[in-house]
């Protein structure tokens, strides 16, 4: 366990040295500034229009919040994928890992340490964006969504899953191949979720079934859709105004995502142990 913590600490130090933390903070700040400006102007215009009722205003703010979370979720997933994409393959090519592996440290602890270090950064990035969105919506519009405590753990699971796939790819493939594979994995999940939503909204069973099958192969996007469902007020869920509840993943999908993440991490350890350095 001590070796895992040491490797995780070195991973965080390396991320700071390479200015990854600074770049992530700047991008997060830029996103929150743009989002804040959009919310302020939208709220002012709705408040000035007396024909807009309180319920309509709250519904619009909820829609804006969900769009903000959708963008934040996408940025966080890409951050989680690209952050560790060369953490194993790149360091194998450069010979850095050979230095660690030559010491009395098990290769599994190297993988777990790097996974934990990068995961802390990715989750911090997601929580920073989420806190910023909620703060802006609360201060400007007075909206306090009740489903966030249920939604955030799902988004964190999605980030964990996506990052684990990237780490596992780094233990098996080259850096470029890993990047293509990890991004493609998320792209497949997104398309599968989109197909499932269209099938549920239009009542086309075959499309919904295809989307569910794709989500089983790549369950990342299912976590976002379930989180978005929880963040909607009950009145919007029942009316389907935001078209995000046409096909809601079940809680069984959450357990599958957890199991998928664990199996992928175990594969990463196994692949790294067998890879020639």
C-alpha positions as a Markdown table, in Angstrom:
| # | Residue | x | y | z |
|---|---|---|---|---|
| 1 | Unk | 0.0 | 0.0 | 0.0 |
| 2 | Unk | 2.9 | 2.4 | 0.8 |
| 3 | Unk | 4.3 | 1.8 | -2.7 |
| 4 | Unk | 0.9 | 2.6 | -4.3 |
| 5 | Unk | 0.7 | 5.9 | -2.3 |
| 6 | Unk | 4.3 | 6.7 | -3.3 |
| 7 | Unk | 3.7 | 6.2 | -7.0 |
| 8 | Unk | 0.4 | 8.2 | -6.8 |
| 9 | Unk | 2.3 | 11.0 | -5.2 |
| 10 | Unk | 5.0 | 11.0 | -7.9 |
| 11 | Unk | 2.2 | 11.0 | -10.5 |
| 12 | Unk | 0.7 | 14.1 | -9.0 |
| 13 | Unk | 4.1 | 15.8 | -8.8 |
| 14 | Unk | 4.7 | 14.9 | -12.5 |
| 15 | Unk | 1.3 | 16.3 | -13.5 |
| 16 | Unk | 2.1 | 19.6 | -11.7 |
| 17 | Unk | 5.6 | 19.7 | -13.3 |
| 18 | Unk | 4.2 | 19.3 | -16.7 |
| 19 | Unk | 1.6 | 22.1 | -16.0 |
| 20 | Unk | -1.3 | 19.7 | -16.5 |
| 21 | Unk | -3.0 | 21.0 | -13.3 |
| 22 | Unk | -2.5 | 24.6 | -14.5 |
| 23 | Unk | -3.9 | 23.9 | -18.0 |
| 24 | Unk | -6.9 | 22.1 | -16.5 |
| 25 | Unk | -7.6 | 25.0 | -14.1 |
| 26 | Unk | -7.4 | 27.6 | -16.9 |
| 27 | Unk | -9.8 | 25.6 | -19.1 |
| 28 | Unk | -12.2 | 25.1 | -16.3 |
| 29 | Unk | -12.2 | 28.8 | -15.5 |
| 30 | Unk | -12.8 | 29.7 | -19.1 |
| 31 | Unk | -15.7 | 27.3 | -19.3 |
| 32 | Unk | -17.3 | 28.7 | -16.1 |
| 33 | Unk | -16.9 | 32.3 | -17.3 |
| 34 | Unk | -18.7 | 31.5 | -20.5 |
| 35 | Unk | -21.4 | 29.6 | -18.7 |
| 36 | Unk | -21.8 | 32.4 | -16.1 |
| 37 | Unk | -22.3 | 35.0 | -18.8 |
| 38 | Unk | -24.9 | 32.9 | -20.6 |
| 39 | Unk | -26.8 | 32.3 | -17.4 |
| 40 | Unk | -26.8 | 36.0 | -16.3 |
| 41 | Unk | -28.1 | 37.3 | -19.7 |
| 42 | Unk | -30.7 | 34.5 | -20.0 |
| 43 | Unk | -32.0 | 35.2 | -16.5 |
| 44 | Unk | -32.1 | 38.9 | -17.0 |
| 45 | Unk | -34.1 | 38.5 | -20.2 |
| 46 | Unk | -36.6 | 36.1 | -18.6 |
| 47 | Unk | -37.0 | 38.3 | -15.5 |
| 48 | Unk | -37.8 | 41.3 | -17.7 |
| 49 | Unk | -40.5 | 39.4 | -19.6 |
| 50 | Unk | -43.5 | 39.3 | -17.3 |
| 51 | Unk | -45.2 | 36.8 | -19.6 |
| 52 | Unk | -42.7 | 34.1 | -18.4 |
| 53 | Unk | -44.1 | 32.3 | -15.4 |
| 54 | Unk | -42.0 | 31.2 | -12.4 |
| 55 | Unk | -42.4 | 27.5 | -13.5 |
| 56 | Unk | -41.2 | 28.3 | -17.0 |
| 57 | Unk | -38.3 | 30.3 | -15.7 |
| 58 | Unk | -37.2 | 27.4 | -13.4 |
| 59 | Unk | -37.6 | 24.9 | -16.3 |
| 60 | Unk | -35.4 | 27.0 | -18.5 |
| 61 | Unk | -32.8 | 27.4 | -15.8 |
| 62 | Unk | -32.9 | 23.6 | -15.3 |
| 63 | Unk | -32.4 | 23.1 | -19.1 |
| 64 | Unk | -29.4 | 25.5 | -19.0 |
| 65 | Unk | -28.0 | 23.7 | -16.0 |
| 66 | Unk | -28.2 | 20.4 | -17.8 |
| 67 | Unk | -26.6 | 21.7 | -20.9 |
| 68 | Unk | -23.8 | 23.1 | -18.7 |
| 69 | Unk | -23.4 | 19.7 | -17.0 |
| 70 | Unk | -23.4 | 18.0 | -20.4 |
| 71 | Unk | -20.5 | 20.1 | -21.5 |
| 72 | Unk | -18.7 | 19.7 | -18.2 |
| 73 | Unk | -19.2 | 16.0 | -18.3 |
| 74 | Unk | -17.8 | 15.8 | -21.9 |
| 75 | Unk | -14.8 | 17.9 | -20.9 |
| 76 | Unk | -14.2 | 15.8 | -17.8 |
| 77 | Unk | -14.3 | 12.6 | -19.8 |
| 78 | Unk | -11.9 | 13.8 | -22.4 |
| 79 | Unk | -9.6 | 15.1 | -19.6 |
| 80 | Unk | -9.8 | 11.7 | -17.9 |
| 81 | Unk | -9.0 | 9.9 | -21.1 |
| 82 | Unk | -6.1 | 12.1 | -22.3 |
| 83 | Unk | -4.5 | 12.6 | -18.8 |
| 84 | Unk | -3.2 | 9.0 | -18.4 |
| 85 | Unk | -3.1 | 8.1 | -22.1 |
| 86 | Unk | 0.8 | 7.8 | -22.1 |
| 87 | Unk | 1.3 | 7.1 | -18.4 |
| 88 | Unk | 2.4 | 3.6 | -19.1 |
| 89 | Unk | 3.1 | 3.3 | -22.8 |
| 90 | Unk | 5.0 | 6.6 | -23.0 |
| 91 | Unk | 7.1 | 5.9 | -19.9 |
| 92 | Unk | 7.8 | 2.4 | -21.2 |
| 93 | Unk | 9.2 | 3.9 | -24.4 |
| 94 | Unk | 11.2 | 6.5 | -22.5 |
| 95 | Unk | 12.6 | 3.9 | -20.0 |
| 96 | Unk | 11.2 | 5.7 | -17.0 |
| 97 | Unk | 9.1 | 2.6 | -15.9 |
| 98 | Unk | 12.2 | 0.4 | -16.1 |
| 99 | Unk | 13.7 | 2.4 | -13.3 |
| 100 | Unk | 10.6 | 1.8 | -11.1 |
| 101 | Unk | 10.2 | -1.8 | -12.1 |
| 102 | Unk | 13.8 | -2.5 | -11.3 |
| 103 | Unk | 13.1 | -1.6 | -7.6 |
| 104 | Unk | 11.3 | -4.1 | -5.3 |
| 105 | Unk | 7.9 | -2.7 | -6.4 |
| 106 | Unk | 5.3 | -5.0 | -7.8 |
| 107 | Unk | 4.1 | -4.0 | -11.3 |
| 108 | Unk | 0.5 | -4.1 | -9.9 |
| 109 | Unk | 1.4 | -1.3 | -7.4 |
| 110 | Unk | 2.8 | 0.8 | -10.2 |
| 111 | Unk | -0.4 | 0.5 | -12.2 |
| 112 | Unk | -2.6 | 1.1 | -9.1 |
| 113 | Unk | -0.5 | 4.1 | -8.0 |
| 114 | Unk | -0.6 | 5.8 | -11.4 |
| 115 | Unk | -4.3 | 5.0 | -11.7 |
| 116 | Unk | -5.1 | 6.5 | -8.3 |
| 117 | Unk | -3.0 | 9.6 | -8.9 |
| 118 | Unk | -4.6 | 10.4 | -12.3 |
| 119 | Unk | -8.1 | 9.6 | -10.9 |
| 120 | Unk | -7.7 | 12.1 | -8.1 |
| 121 | Unk | -6.9 | 14.8 | -10.7 |
| 122 | Unk | -9.8 | 13.8 | -13.0 |
| 123 | Unk | -12.3 | 13.7 | -10.2 |
| 124 | Unk | -11.1 | 17.1 | -8.9 |
| 125 | Unk | -11.6 | 18.5 | -12.4 |
| 126 | Unk | -15.1 | 17.2 | -12.5 |
| 127 | Unk | -16.0 | 18.4 | -9.0 |
| 128 | Unk | -14.6 | 21.9 | -9.8 |
| 129 | Unk | -16.7 | 22.2 | -12.9 |
| 130 | Unk | -19.8 | 20.9 | -11.1 |
| 131 | Unk | -19.4 | 23.2 | -8.1 |
| 132 | Unk | -19.0 | 26.1 | -10.4 |
| 133 | Unk | -22.2 | 25.3 | -12.4 |
| 134 | Unk | -24.2 | 24.8 | -9.2 |
| 135 | Unk | -22.9 | 28.0 | -7.7 |
| 136 | Unk | -23.7 | 30.1 | -10.7 |
| 137 | Unk | -27.2 | 28.6 | -11.0 |
| 138 | Unk | -27.9 | 29.2 | -7.3 |
| 139 | Unk | -26.6 | 32.7 | -7.1 |
| 140 | Unk | -28.0 | 34.0 | -10.4 |
| 141 | Unk | -31.3 | 32.1 | -10.6 |
| 142 | Unk | -31.9 | 30.8 | -7.1 |
| 143 | Unk | -32.2 | 27.3 | -8.4 |
| 144 | Unk | -31.1 | 24.5 | -6.1 |
| 145 | Unk | -31.6 | 21.1 | -7.8 |
| 146 | Unk | -32.3 | 18.3 | -5.4 |
| 147 | Unk | -31.1 | 15.4 | -7.5 |
| 148 | Unk | -27.4 | 16.5 | -7.5 |
| 149 | Unk | -26.3 | 14.3 | -4.6 |
| 150 | Unk | -27.6 | 11.2 | -6.5 |
| 151 | Unk | -26.2 | 12.4 | -9.9 |
| 152 | Unk | -22.6 | 13.3 | -8.9 |
| 153 | Unk | -21.6 | 9.8 | -7.9 |
| 154 | Unk | -22.7 | 8.6 | -11.2 |
| 155 | Unk | -20.7 | 11.2 | -13.1 |
| 156 | Unk | -17.7 | 10.2 | -10.9 |
| 157 | Unk | -18.2 | 6.6 | -11.8 |
| 158 | Unk | -18.3 | 7.5 | -15.5 |
| 159 | Unk | -15.0 | 9.4 | -15.1 |
| 160 | Unk | -13.4 | 6.5 | -13.2 |
| 161 | Unk | -14.5 | 4.0 | -15.9 |
| 162 | Unk | -13.2 | 6.2 | -18.8 |
| 163 | Unk | -9.9 | 6.8 | -17.1 |
| 164 | Unk | -9.5 | 3.1 | -16.3 |
| 165 | Unk | -10.0 | 2.2 | -19.9 |
| 166 | Unk | -7.2 | 4.6 | -20.9 |
| 167 | Unk | -4.9 | 3.2 | -18.2 |
| 168 | Unk | -5.6 | -0.4 | -19.4 |
| 169 | Unk | -4.9 | 0.6 | -23.0 |
| 170 | Unk | -1.6 | 2.1 | -22.0 |
| 171 | Unk | -0.6 | -1.2 | -20.5 |
| 172 | Unk | -1.3 | -3.0 | -23.8 |
| 173 | Unk | -0.9 | -0.5 | -26.7 |
| 174 | Unk | 1.3 | 2.4 | -27.9 |
| 175 | Unk | 0.3 | 5.9 | -26.9 |
| 176 | Unk | -1.4 | 6.8 | -30.2 |
| 177 | Unk | -3.3 | 3.5 | -30.5 |
| 178 | Unk | -4.4 | 3.9 | -26.9 |
| 179 | Unk | -5.7 | 7.4 | -27.5 |
| 180 | Unk | -7.7 | 6.3 | -30.5 |
| 181 | Unk | -9.1 | 3.3 | -28.7 |
| 182 | Unk | -10.1 | 5.1 | -25.5 |
| 183 | Unk | -11.7 | 8.0 | -27.4 |
| 184 | Unk | -13.5 | 5.5 | -29.7 |
| 185 | Unk | -14.7 | 3.6 | -26.6 |
| 186 | Unk | -16.4 | 6.7 | -25.3 |
| 187 | Unk | -17.7 | 7.6 | -28.8 |
| 188 | Unk | -19.4 | 4.2 | -29.1 |
| 189 | Unk | -21.0 | 4.7 | -25.7 |
| 190 | Unk | -22.3 | 8.2 | -26.8 |
| 191 | Unk | -23.7 | 6.9 | -30.1 |
| 192 | Unk | -25.3 | 3.9 | -28.3 |
| 193 | Unk | -27.0 | 6.3 | -25.8 |
| 194 | Unk | -28.2 | 8.5 | -28.6 |
| 195 | Unk | -29.7 | 5.6 | -30.5 |
| 196 | Unk | -31.4 | 4.3 | -27.3 |
| 197 | Unk | -32.9 | 7.8 | -26.6 |
| 198 | Unk | -34.3 | 8.1 | -30.1 |
| 199 | Unk | -35.7 | 4.6 | -29.9 |
| 200 | Unk | -37.3 | 5.3 | -26.6 |
| 201 | Unk | -38.7 | 8.7 | -27.7 |
| 202 | Unk | -40.1 | 7.4 | -31.0 |
| 203 | Unk | -41.2 | 4.0 | -29.6 |
| 204 | Unk | -38.9 | 2.0 | -31.9 |
| 205 | Unk | -38.1 | -1.1 | -29.8 |
| 206 | Unk | -35.3 | -2.3 | -32.1 |
| 207 | Unk | -33.3 | 1.0 | -31.8 |
| 208 | Unk | -33.7 | 1.0 | -28.1 |
| 209 | Unk | -32.5 | -2.6 | -27.8 |
| 210 | Unk | -29.5 | -1.9 | -30.0 |
| 211 | Unk | -28.7 | 1.1 | -27.8 |
| 212 | Unk | -28.9 | -1.0 | -24.6 |
| 213 | Unk | -26.6 | -3.7 | -26.1 |
| 214 | Unk | -24.1 | -1.0 | -27.1 |
| 215 | Unk | -24.3 | 0.4 | -23.5 |
| 216 | Unk | -23.5 | -3.0 | -22.1 |
| 217 | Unk | -20.3 | -3.0 | -24.2 |
| 218 | Unk | -19.4 | 0.6 | -23.4 |
| 219 | Unk | -21.4 | 1.7 | -20.3 |
| 220 | Unk | -19.9 | 5.2 | -19.8 |
| 221 | Unk | -22.6 | 7.3 | -21.4 |
| 222 | Unk | -25.3 | 5.4 | -19.4 |
| 223 | Unk | -24.0 | 7.0 | -16.2 |
| 224 | Unk | -24.4 | 10.5 | -17.7 |
| 225 | Unk | -28.0 | 9.8 | -18.8 |
| 226 | Unk | -29.0 | 8.4 | -15.5 |
| 227 | Unk | -27.4 | 11.4 | -13.7 |
| 228 | Unk | -29.2 | 13.8 | -16.0 |
| 229 | Unk | -32.5 | 12.0 | -15.2 |
| 230 | Unk | -31.9 | 12.5 | -11.5 |
| 231 | Unk | -31.1 | 16.2 | -11.9 |
| 232 | Unk | -34.4 | 17.0 | -13.6 |
| 233 | Unk | -37.3 | 18.1 | -11.3 |
| 234 | Unk | -40.2 | 15.6 | -11.1 |
| 235 | Unk | -42.5 | 17.8 | -13.2 |
| 236 | Unk | -40.0 | 17.8 | -16.1 |
| 237 | Unk | -39.5 | 14.0 | -15.8 |
| 238 | Unk | -43.2 | 13.4 | -16.1 |
| 239 | Unk | -43.8 | 15.8 | -19.0 |
| 240 | Unk | -40.6 | 14.8 | -20.9 |
| 241 | Unk | -40.0 | 18.5 | -21.7 |
| 242 | Unk | -36.2 | 18.0 | -21.9 |
| 243 | Unk | -36.4 | 14.7 | -23.8 |
| 244 | Unk | -33.8 | 13.1 | -21.4 |
| 245 | Unk | -36.2 | 10.6 | -19.9 |
| 246 | Unk | -37.3 | 8.7 | -23.0 |
| 247 | Unk | -35.0 | 5.8 | -22.0 |
| 248 | Unk | -33.5 | 5.8 | -18.5 |
| 249 | Unk | -30.8 | 3.3 | -17.7 |
| 250 | Unk | -31.6 | 1.0 | -14.8 |
| 251 | Unk | -29.7 | 0.7 | -11.5 |
| 252 | Unk | -28.4 | -2.7 | -12.8 |
| 253 | Unk | -26.4 | -0.7 | -15.4 |
| 254 | Unk | -24.7 | 1.1 | -12.5 |
| 255 | Unk | -23.6 | -2.2 | -11.0 |
| 256 | Unk | -22.4 | -3.4 | -14.4 |
| 257 | Unk | -20.4 | -0.1 | -14.8 |
| 258 | Unk | -18.7 | -0.8 | -11.4 |
| 259 | Unk | -17.9 | -4.4 | -12.4 |
| 260 | Unk | -16.7 | -3.3 | -15.8 |
| 261 | Unk | -14.3 | -0.8 | -14.2 |
| 262 | Unk | -13.0 | -3.4 | -11.8 |
| 263 | Unk | -12.5 | -6.0 | -14.5 |
| 264 | Unk | -10.7 | -3.4 | -16.7 |
| 265 | Unk | -8.4 | -2.4 | -13.9 |
| 266 | Unk | -7.5 | -6.1 | -13.3 |
| 267 | Unk | -6.8 | -6.5 | -17.0 |
| 268 | Unk | -4.5 | -3.4 | -16.9 |
| 269 | Unk | -2.5 | -5.0 | -14.1 |
| 270 | Unk | -2.3 | -8.4 | -15.9 |
| 271 | Unk | -1.3 | -6.8 | -19.2 |
| 272 | Unk | 1.4 | -4.6 | -17.6 |
| 273 | Unk | 2.8 | -7.6 | -15.8 |
| 274 | Unk | 3.2 | -9.5 | -19.1 |
| 275 | Unk | 4.5 | -6.6 | -21.1 |
| 276 | Unk | 8.2 | -6.5 | -21.9 |
| 277 | Unk | 9.8 | -3.3 | -20.7 |
